[in-house]
């Protein structure tokens, strides 16, 4: 197998692997959803069949069987936004950080980056093929050159991408500072180190530049930009130098291999012929040298512009806010633009989960009638699980906040189990929505009470 064939097969294998990884990452949520549904529906050995044989009661959650809650928990993982307040909080965080409307790298852009990596690495591997592992066999030098070239290319892609991200973040920081200067530098630029997504309401009463600075930072950073510039220029100059050395080596070998023997020819004629041949060879080598170096310079310029393209992609895609990516993920990776779209998506998940739960409950009752010692009560719904889970989490959060707050004499709110269905029939989704919004509103009230109590305690 020739050197060219080895390098070609290696890079095709790398390209296929990287494309497969990118596809898996981009569609990972869909893959997980498909696999879970498939595994639940799998006959005999599927998860639903296994859970149908477990009618153990859940002692910590009245009215539930452990298998029921296991199924509900698995499907609840795929519900991101559960209330309009949560939806608005995600949108508000993105708007305040200046990231509303932005997206992470798309699948097409990832494939473009992979192509850039392969092109760069192939060029480096040819350059480094004879100098990677001195003294080793040609095959070992080839594989060593490809490995080092791939490593350098990946590092370059990472550096350029995060440099673009740093430049974008610095732009948002400068934007916040410019707004602060335009406002006459009234008050402090920031009042906190940062504001988290969970406490997005903490600076509602602050100006926009303060809200942005709380989420993207208040001091520009240029470390990655400087390191990337040094690294890119170093690689460009180094690769060009190595190409030049290889060219000179080839030209020297040509001189050594073209020495003619004029045995038996008169010395005068031999000298004239030798001089003419030497001049012709020198002229040819000068042309080769000029053409080679011109090509190397063009390749170096192309290489630098490829890195600039990587910086541009890093600048154009991604987020400046510290938790903007979490907010974007909470909005279904950008698929939800209105809360009606969220409700439609949640309704699809709820319908599928409820159908699975009803199938499980039917099988549990059948299994209990054949093997059970006491009857089971399977009257819970998936919406009951969502509501009870939200109330339980709220209760735990309130208790956690109360720990260590000696100045606040406020007992944690006790939350009773989910109420029975209302006498007047009402759409279950509306009931769930109202309950979840009430929980988040109560969190706001408790937070304001805590702040007021702390302020009074400090005044005393």
C-alpha positions in Angstrom: 0.0 0.0 0.0 1.4 3.4 -1.0 1.8 6.4 1.2 -1.0 8.2 -0.6 -3.4 5.2 -0.1 -2.6 5.0 3.6 -3.2 8.7 4.2 -6.4 8.7 2.1 -7.9 5.7 4.0 -7.0 7.2 7.3 -8.7 10.5 6.7 -11.8 8.8 5.2 -12.1 6.8 8.4 -11.6 10.0 10.6 -14.2 11.9 8.5 -16.8 9.1 8.8 -16.3 8.9 12.5 -16.5 12.6 13.1 -19.6 13.0 11.0 -21.2 10.1 12.9 -20.4 11.7 16.2 -21.8 15.1 15.2 -25.0 13.5 13.9 -25.4 11.6 17.2 -24.8 14.8 19.2 -27.3 16.9 17.2 -30.0 14.3 17.3 -29.2 12.8 20.7 -32.5 13.9 22.3 -34.5 12.3 19.5 -32.3 9.2 19.8 -32.9 8.9 23.5 -36.7 9.4 23.0 -36.9 6.8 20.3 -34.8 4.3 22.3 -36.9 4.7 25.5 -40.1 4.3 23.7 -38.8 1.3 21.8 -37.4 -0.3 25.0 -40.7 0.2 26.9 -42.7 -1.3 24.0 -40.3 -4.3 23.5 -42.3 -7.5 24.1 -41.4 -9.9 26.9 -38.1 -8.3 27.9 -39.1 -4.6 27.6 -39.1 -2.2 30.5 -42.9 -2.1 30.6 -43.1 -5.9 30.9 -40.6 -5.8 33.8 -42.4 -3.0 35.6 -45.7 -4.8 35.2 -44.4 -7.5 37.5 -43.6 -5.1 40.4 -46.7 -4.1 42.3 -44.8 -2.8 45.4 -46.4 0.3 47.0 -44.4 3.5 47.3 -44.4 4.2 51.0 -43.2 7.8 50.5 -45.9 8.7 48.0 -49.4 7.8 48.9 -51.5 6.1 46.3 -48.6 5.3 44.0 -46.8 2.1 43.1 -43.1 2.2 42.6 -43.4 1.0 39.0 -45.9 3.7 38.2 -43.5 6.4 39.4 -40.6 4.9 37.6 -42.4 5.1 34.3 -43.6 8.7 35.0 -40.1 9.8 36.0 -38.7 8.4 32.7 -41.2 10.3 30.6 -41.1 13.5 32.7 -37.4 13.9 31.8 -38.4 14.9 28.3 -40.7 17.8 29.4 -38.6 20.9 29.7 -40.8 23.9 30.2 -43.8 23.2 32.5 -45.3 26.6 33.0 -45.6 30.0 31.3 -43.7 31.6 34.1 -40.8 29.3 33.4 -41.0 29.9 29.7 -41.0 33.7 30.3 -38.0 33.3 32.6 -35.9 31.6 29.9 -36.8 34.2 27.3 -36.1 37.0 29.8 -32.7 35.6 30.6 -31.8 35.4 26.9 -33.1 38.9 26.3 -31.2 40.5 29.2 -27.9 38.8 28.2 -28.3 39.9 24.6 -28.6 36.3 23.3 -32.2 36.2 22.3 -32.4 34.9 18.7 -29.0 33.4 18.7 -28.3 29.7 18.2 -25.4 27.3 18.8 -23.5 25.8 15.9 -25.9 24.0 13.5 -25.3 20.6 12.0 -24.2 22.1 8.7 -21.6 24.3 10.4 -20.3 21.3 12.4 -19.9 19.4 9.1 -18.1 22.5 7.6 -15.7 22.6 10.6 -15.0 18.8 10.2 -14.2 19.4 6.5 -11.8 22.3 7.6 -10.1 20.0 10.1 -9.6 17.2 7.5 -8.2 19.6 4.9 -5.8 21.2 7.4 -4.7 17.9 8.8 -4.1 16.4 5.4 -1.9 19.3 4.4 0.1 19.0 7.7 0.5 15.3 7.4 2.2 15.6 4.0 4.5 18.2 5.4 5.4 16.3 8.5 5.6 12.9 7.0 9.4 12.7 6.8 10.2 14.5 10.1 7.8 13.2 12.7 9.7 10.2 14.0 13.3 10.4 12.8 14.8 6.9 12.2 11.5 5.1 12.1 10.1 3.2 9.1 8.2 5.1 6.4 4.9 3.6 7.6 5.5 4.6 11.2 6.5 8.1 10.1 3.3 8.4 8.1 1.0 7.3 11.0 2.9 9.6 13.4 2.5 12.5 11.0 -1.2 11.9 10.6 -1.8 11.7 14.3 0.2 14.9 15.1 -1.5 16.7 12.2 -5.0 15.7 13.4 -4.1 16.8 17.0 -2.8 20.2 15.8 -5.9 20.7 13.6 -8.3 19.9 16.4 -6.5 22.3 18.8 -6.7 25.0 16.1 -10.4 24.5 15.7 -11.0 24.7 19.4 -8.9 27.8 19.9 -10.4 29.7 17.0 -14.0 28.7 18.0 -13.5 29.9 21.6 -11.7 33.0 20.4 -14.8 33.9 18.4 -16.9 33.3 21.5 -14.6 35.4 23.6 -14.8 38.3 21.1 -18.6 38.1 21.0 -18.8 38.1 24.8 -16.4 41.0 25.0 -18.6 42.8 22.5 -21.6 42.4 24.9 -19.6 43.5 27.8 -18.5 46.6 25.9 -22.1 47.2 24.9 -23.2 47.2 28.5 -20.4 49.5 29.5 -21.3 51.9 26.6 -24.9 52.0 27.8 -23.6 52.7 31.3 -21.4 55.6 30.0 -24.3 57.0 28.0 -26.4 57.0 31.1 -23.8 59.2 32.8 -22.3 56.4 34.9 -25.1 56.7 37.4 -24.7 54.2 40.1 -22.6 51.0 39.9 -22.3 49.0 36.7 -23.0 45.8 38.6 -24.3 45.0 42.1 -23.6 41.3 42.0 -21.0 39.0 40.6 -23.6 37.2 38.4 -27.4 36.5 38.3 -28.3 32.8 37.7 -31.1 31.6 35.6 -33.1 30.4 38.6 -32.9 33.9 40.2 -33.4 35.8 37.0 -35.8 38.2 38.8 -33.2 39.5 41.2 -32.4 42.5 39.2 -35.8 43.3 37.7 -35.5 46.9 39.0 -32.0 47.5 37.6 -31.3 49.2 34.2 -30.6 47.1 31.1 -26.9 47.5 31.1 -26.7 46.2 34.7 -28.9 43.2 33.8 -26.6 42.4 30.8 -23.4 42.8 32.9 -24.8 40.5 35.6 -25.1 37.8 32.9 -22.1 38.3 30.6 -19.5 39.9 32.9 -18.2 43.4 33.4 -14.5 43.0 32.3 -13.4 42.0 28.8 -10.9 39.2 28.5 -8.3 38.8 25.7 -6.3 35.8 26.8 -7.6 33.3 24.2 -7.5 35.8 21.4 -3.8 36.5 22.1 -2.9 32.8 22.4 -4.8 31.9 19.3 -3.1 34.6 17.2 0.3 33.5 18.4 -0.5 29.8 17.8 -1.9 30.4 14.3 1.0 32.6 13.2 3.5 30.1 14.7 1.9 27.1 12.8 1.7 29.1 9.6 5.3 30.2 9.7 6.5 26.8 10.9 4.6 24.9 8.2 5.9 27.2 5.5 9.5 26.8 6.7 9.2 23.0 6.7 7.7 23.1 3.2 10.7 25.2 2.2 13.2 22.8 3.7 11.5 19.9 1.9 11.7 21.8 -1.4 15.4 22.6 -1.0 16.1 19.0 -0.1 14.4 17.9 -3.4 16.3 20.4 -5.4 19.6 19.3 -3.9 18.8 15.7 -4.7 18.1 16.7 -8.3 21.6 18.2 -8.5 23.2 15.1 -7.1 21.3 12.9 -9.5 22.0 14.8 -12.7 25.8 14.9 -12.8 26.8 13.7 -16.3 30.0 11.8 -17.2 31.9 13.2 -20.2 34.5 10.4 -20.4 36.5 10.5 -23.7 35.2 13.9 -24.7 37.8 16.7 -25.1 38.1 18.9 -22.0 37.1 22.1 -23.7 33.9 20.5 -25.1 33.2 18.8 -21.8 33.5 22.1 -19.9 31.2 23.9 -22.3 28.6 21.1 -22.1 28.9 20.9 -18.3 28.5 24.7 -18.0 25.4 24.6 -20.3 23.9 21.8 -18.4 24.6 23.4 -15.0 23.0 26.7 -16.1 19.9 24.9 -17.5 19.6 23.0 -14.2 20.0 26.2 -12.1 17.4 28.0 -14.2 15.0 25.1 -13.7 15.7 25.0 -10.0 15.2 28.8 -9.7 11.8 28.5 -11.4 10.9 25.6 -9.2 12.1 27.5 -6.1 10.1 30.6 -7.0 7.0 28.7 -7.8 7.3 26.6 -4.7 7.7 29.5 -2.3 4.9 31.4 -4.0 2.7 28.3 -3.5 3.8 28.0 0.1 3.0 31.7 0.8 -0.5 31.3 -0.8 -1.1 28.1 1.3 0.0 30.0 4.5 -2.5 32.9 3.6 -5.3 30.3 3.0 -4.5 28.6 6.3 -4.7 31.9 8.2 -8.0 32.8 6.5 -9.4 29.3 7.4 -8.6 30.1 11.0 -10.3 33.5 10.7 -13.3 31.7 9.3 -13.2 29.5 12.5 -13.2 32.7 14.6 -16.1 34.1 12.6 -18.2 30.9 13.2 -17.4 31.1 16.9 -18.4 34.8 17.0 -21.7 34.2 15.1 -22.9 31.1 17.0 -23.1 30.5 20.7 -24.0 32.6 23.7 -22.5 35.3 25.9 -24.6 34.7 29.0 -23.2 32.4 31.6 -26.4 30.3 31.6 -27.9 31.2 28.2 -27.2 27.8 26.8 -29.3 26.3 29.7 -32.1 28.8 28.9 -31.9 27.9 25.2 -32.0 24.2 26.0 -35.0 24.8 28.2 -36.8 26.4 25.2 -36.5 23.1 23.4 -33.2 24.1 21.7 -34.9 27.0 20.1 -37.9 25.1 18.8 -40.3 27.0 21.0 -41.0 30.6 20.1 -44.4 30.9 21.8 -45.9 29.3 24.9 -48.6 27.7 22.7 -45.9 25.7 21.0 -44.7 24.6 24.4 -48.2 23.5 25.4 -48.6 21.5 22.1 -45.3 19.7 22.7 -46.0 19.0 26.3 -49.5 17.7 25.4 -47.8 15.2 23.0 -45.5 13.9 25.7 -48.3 13.8 28.2 -50.5 11.8 25.9 -47.9 9.2 25.1 -46.8 8.9 28.8 -50.5 8.6 29.9 -51.1 5.8 27.3 -48.0 4.0 28.5 -49.1 4.4 32.2 -52.6 3.1 31.5 -51.1 0.1 29.8 -48.8 -0.5 32.8 -51.7 -0.1 35.2 -53.8 -2.6 33.3 -50.9 -5.2 33.3 -50.3 -4.5 37.0 -53.9 -5.3 37.8 -53.8 -8.5 35.7 -50.6 -9.6 37.4 -52.0 -8.7 40.9 -55.1 -10.7 40.2 -53.0 -13.8 39.4 -50.1 -13.5 41.9 -51.0 -10.7 44.4 -51.9 -11.1 48.0 -53.8 -7.8 48.3 -55.5 -5.5 45.8 -53.7 -2.6 44.1 -55.2 0.8 43.4 -54.1 2.2 40.1 -56.0 5.5 39.7 -53.1 7.9 39.3 -52.4 9.8 36.1 -49.3 11.2 34.5 -50.6 14.7 35.2 -50.9 13.8 38.9 -47.2 12.9 38.9 -46.2 16.2 37.3 -48.2 18.2 39.8 -47.1 16.3 42.9 -43.4 16.4 41.7 -43.5 20.2 41.2 -45.1 20.7 44.6 -42.6 18.4 46.3 -39.6 20.2 44.7 -41.0 23.5 45.8 -41.4 22.3 49.4 -37.8 21.0 49.4 -36.5 24.3 48.0 -38.3 26.3 50.6 -36.9 24.1 53.4 -33.4 24.4 52.0 -33.6 28.2 51.9 -34.8 28.3 55.5 -31.7 26.4 56.7 -29.3 28.8 58.4 -31.5 31.9 58.2 -31.7 32.7 61.9 -33.0 36.2 61.3 -36.1 34.9 59.5 -38.6 33.3 61.8 -40.7 31.8 59.0 -41.5 28.1 59.0 -41.3 26.3 55.7 -44.5 26.0 53.7 -46.1 22.6 54.2 -47.4 21.2 51.0 -50.1 18.6 51.2 -50.4 15.8 48.7 -52.1 16.6 45.4 -55.7 17.6 45.9 -58.5 15.4 44.6 -60.1 16.2 41.3 -62.3 19.3 41.5 -66.0 18.8 41.6 -66.5 21.0 38.5 -64.9 19.3 35.6 -62.0 21.3 34.2 -59.4 20.6 31.7 -56.6 18.8 33.5 -53.9 20.7 31.6 -55.4 24.0 32.8 -55.5 22.7 36.4 -51.9 21.7 36.2 -50.9 25.0 34.6 -52.6 27.0 37.4 -51.0 24.9 40.1 -47.5 25.2 38.7 -47.9 29.0 38.2 -49.2 29.3 41.8 -46.1 27.5 43.0 -43.7 29.8 41.2 -45.6 32.9 42.3 -45.4 31.7 45.9 -41.6 31.4 45.4 -41.4 35.0 44.3 -43.4 36.1 47.4 -41.2 34.1 49.7 -38.1 35.6 48.2 -39.4 39.1 48.6 -40.3 38.4 52.2 -36.9 37.1 52.9 -35.2 40.2 51.4 -37.5 42.5 53.4 -36.8 40.6 56.6 -33.0 40.8 56.0 -33.2 44.5 55.3 -35.1 45.1 58.5 -32.7 43.0 60.4 -29.7 45.0 59.1 -31.5 48.3 59.9 -31.9 47.2 63.5 
